[in-house]
């Protein structure tokens, strides 16, 4: 259930980012949900491999290289989806990865954690 909620939240975040960045395009809500699903699978399979392979660079950049890894997974997602999800440049992918990370942290702190505390 938590995974499904995460996919829906990430879909909403992708729609928000697409609304603000002209070079980041999504066809619609269905494309956002599919992109979020593919991105979550890539984050489980590909991202750990990339993190291990780039560990020295990540260490020397104090973790900032993780935004590049997130941008790579976004770029892979758009490559798998074709025309329904388009990121025009890698710079846009990095900027979008930063915005997505910030929004996910804010949503976690403001919405999800207070809801979890209410349940206890």
C-alpha positions as CSV (number, residue, x, y, z in Angstrom):
1,X,0.0,0.0,0.0
2,X,2.8,2.4,0.8
3,X,4.4,1.7,-2.6
4,X,1.2,2.6,-4.4
5,X,0.9,5.8,-2.4
6,X,4.6,6.6,-3.2
7,X,3.9,6.1,-6.9
8,X,0.8,8.4,-6.8
9,X,2.8,11.1,-4.9
10,X,5.7,10.9,-7.4
11,X,3.1,11.2,-10.2
12,X,1.8,14.4,-8.7
13,X,5.4,15.7,-8.2
14,X,6.2,14.9,-11.9
15,X,3.1,16.7,-13.0
16,X,4.1,19.8,-10.9
17,X,7.6,19.7,-12.4
18,X,6.2,19.4,-15.9
19,X,4.0,22.4,-15.2
20,X,6.9,24.6,-14.2
21,X,9.7,23.5,-16.6
22,X,9.1,24.1,-20.3
23,X,11.6,21.5,-21.4
24,X,10.0,18.7,-19.2
25,X,6.9,17.3,-20.9
26,X,4.3,14.8,-19.8
27,X,1.3,13.7,-22.0
28,X,-1.1,13.5,-19.1
29,X,-2.0,11.9,-15.8
30,X,-1.6,8.4,-17.2
31,X,1.8,9.1,-18.5
32,X,2.8,10.6,-15.1
33,X,1.6,7.4,-13.3
34,X,3.4,5.2,-15.8
35,X,6.6,7.3,-15.5
36,X,6.4,7.1,-11.7
37,X,6.0,3.3,-11.9
38,X,9.0,2.9,-14.3
39,X,11.0,5.4,-12.2
40,X,10.3,3.4,-9.0
41,X,11.4,0.2,-10.7
42,X,14.6,1.8,-12.0
43,X,15.3,3.2,-8.5
44,X,15.1,-0.3,-7.1
45,X,17.2,-2.0,-9.8
46,X,19.5,0.5,-11.6
47,X,20.1,3.2,-8.9
48,X,21.9,1.0,-6.4
49,X,24.3,-0.2,-9.1
50,X,25.0,3.3,-10.2
51,X,25.5,4.4,-6.5
52,X,28.0,1.6,-5.9
53,X,29.9,2.3,-9.2
54,X,30.1,6.0,-8.5
55,X,30.8,5.8,-4.8
56,X,34.2,7.6,-4.9
57,X,32.8,10.5,-6.9
58,X,29.7,10.7,-4.6
59,X,32.0,10.7,-1.6
60,X,34.2,13.5,-3.0
61,X,31.2,15.7,-4.0
62,X,29.7,15.2,-0.5
63,X,26.7,13.4,-2.0
64,X,25.8,15.9,-4.6
65,X,26.5,13.4,-7.4
66,X,23.4,11.6,-6.3
67,X,21.4,14.3,-8.1
68,X,23.2,13.2,-11.3
69,X,22.3,9.6,-10.6
70,X,18.7,10.7,-10.1
71,X,18.9,12.6,-13.4
72,X,20.2,9.5,-15.1
73,X,17.2,7.4,-13.8
74,X,14.9,10.2,-15.0
75,X,16.5,10.2,-18.4
76,X,16.3,6.4,-18.6
77,X,12.6,6.6,-17.7
78,X,11.9,9.1,-20.5
79,X,13.9,6.9,-22.9
80,X,11.7,3.9,-22.1
81,X,8.4,5.9,-22.4
82,X,9.0,7.5,-25.7
83,X,7.0,10.6,-26.7
84,X,4.7,10.6,-23.7
85,X,7.5,11.7,-21.4
86,X,10.2,14.0,-22.8
87,X,13.1,15.7,-21.1
88,X,14.9,18.0,-23.7
89,X,18.3,18.1,-22.1
90,X,20.4,16.5,-19.4
91,X,20.6,19.8,-17.6
92,X,16.9,19.8,-17.4
93,X,17.0,16.3,-16.0
94,X,19.4,17.4,-13.2
95,X,17.3,20.4,-12.4
96,X,14.2,18.3,-12.3
97,X,15.9,15.7,-10.1
98,X,16.8,18.4,-7.6
99,X,13.2,19.8,-7.6
100,X,11.7,16.3,-7.3
101,X,14.0,15.5,-4.4
102,X,13.1,18.7,-2.6
103,X,9.4,18.2,-3.1
104,X,9.6,14.6,-1.9
105,X,11.3,15.6,1.3
106,X,8.7,18.4,1.9
107,X,5.8,16.0,1.3
108,X,7.4,13.5,3.6
109,X,7.9,16.0,6.4
110,X,4.6,18.0,6.0
111,X,2.1,15.3,5.1
112,X,3.3,11.7,5.6
113,X,5.1,11.9,8.9
114,X,2.2,13.7,10.7
115,X,-0.3,11.2,9.3
116,X,1.9,8.3,10.6
117,X,2.0,9.9,14.0
118,X,-1.8,10.2,14.1
119,X,-2.1,6.5,13.4
120,X,0.0,5.6,16.4
